[in-house]
């Protein structure tokens, strides 16, 4: 995508200011190409976008949990319908809620104080989230318990591979999928990543999480989006595992723009794919990097957060938050990764969040997964 000449001049002057220091994460040299490091050939034709203005002030460790509880991994995060409060899915102070009795789903006020929580014993691995027009909170529980978790916590059985609709007060209103069982829609999901509610109330669910680590299609490989009616009736699935248009390797996040187009963060393929509401492929964008989380505001500003890029899984690109236009595909800003002793994702340099949302004031919130945990807030220093 091209940038206007006036903006290009400004960006060129500001590029040097956007480069942040980072600490390398020492890794053992891999034996051959790392698993899942392949990508579409079109990706190599796109110049990495790493040096743009950063108009945000970074506020780490935003939000305080009750009773001095520490944050764990957070990838599920979404603004409330009031535009002020923030919902987050905390993995119970760790990277799993197996054996935990705390509420993983929390609602924070603008000052970062928890004002509501629920979900104890109901969610194993909160991963994606959406809030619908009625304020209901939809939460993806992306996996079932591991053998080690089941051995230590037998009551972790029968959870995961689901999408749950909670009322704003935490009452379970609907469950899609079969708890604890991986499979195919309409009865089941395999490692669902995210859920988004469409303009007409239809429900869209993305699968499967570990497909990003595959370099060839195994038997029964999964890469799909499934659509359900507002009352939970299965309508259709579209997509398959692969590198081509309309194929996916780990569709990790979903969002709609003002035109009702569905944006899919096809993380393993280092791109955004755009569809109509029936699953027709419309466009593919590589300029926002290897995206873990997507948010699109009412004015069609797109926020694409990259928690995984490194020289193996996205050569030439830095982790960070890229902000631009969902209408034109132009990238305006780049917020660089946090400096950290270890890296988020599979390696490389620094850390950045995995989930992202935006409040009515333009503050951006990132859910952190990895060596940096909890929530980071990015406060705009200037208005566009």
C-alpha positions, 0 to 999 in steps of 0.5 A: 500500500502507498502512503501520501507524499505529505505523510511520507515526508513526516514519517521519514523524519520521525522514523529514527524516533520510532526505533526502540532498544531491545534485548536479544533472547538467546535460543539454541540453534534450531536443527533445520527450519523451525516447525511452522516457519513456512509462509505464503510466497507473496509475503516475501514481496512486502517490505517490512514496516518497522519504522513509523511514528509512535504517538502513544505513551506506554503504561505497563502493568495497568489494572489491579486484580483483587486481593493482591492477585497477580496477572497471568497470561491475557489474550482475551480482551475487549472494551465494554459497550459503554466504551469505558470499561475493559473486559479481560480473560486472565489465565488465573495468574498463570497460563492455565486455570486448571486447579484454580478457583479464581474468576478468570473473567474480569471487568475493569473500570477506567482507573483499572479497578476490577468492578465485576468478575465471574467464570471460576471453574468454567473456563480452562484457557480463555483465549478470545473474547467479544462483547455484543450490542447487548453487553453480553460477553462471549469467551473462547475456551481454546483447549482442553486439559493436558495429561499433566493437568488432568493428573494433577487436577482431575476436575479440569476434565470436560472443559475447553474447545467451546465458546460461551455467551455470558450475560454482563453479570456472568450468567451462562446464556449459550455454549457452542461446542462440546466441552472438553471434546475437539471435533468439527462444527456444528457439534464441536470445535478444534482449538477455537481462537476467537469469536466475533458477533456480526452486524446482524448478530450472527456468530463467527468462530475461528479455528484452529490454534496449532495450525500455525505450526504446520508446514503441510496439511496433516490428515484432517487439518483444520483452518476454518471460520464457522458461522452460526445464527444469533440463536446458535444454529449452525449455518456454514463453515468456510476456509481450509488449512493452507496458504492460498486465498481463503485458506488459513494457518491459525486464524487467530483474531476476528473483527468487522469494519463499518462496511460489515467486512470480516477481517481475519488475522491469519497469523501462521500466514503472516497476513490479514484476509478480508471476507464478506459475511458469507465467506467470500474472499475479498482481499489479502493484506501483508503490511500489518505483519504477523498478527495475533490480535485485531481491533477495528473502531467505528471510524475504521481505524485498525489496530493490529498487534504482533506478539510473535515476529522473529527472523524465523517466523516473520523475517525482517519484521519487528513485534509491535502494534501497527495502527492504520486504516481498514478502508485503504490498508495504509499503515500510519503508526508503529508502537515497538515491542517492550524490552524484556529479558525473554521474548514473547512468541517463539523468540527474537527480540522483546515482547508485545501483547497478543490481544488488543482493544480500544476505548472511546477515548482512543486508549489502546489496551494490550493483553500480554502473554509470555514473559510480560503478563497482564495488561498494557495501556497505550495512551495517545499523546496526540489526536489525528 
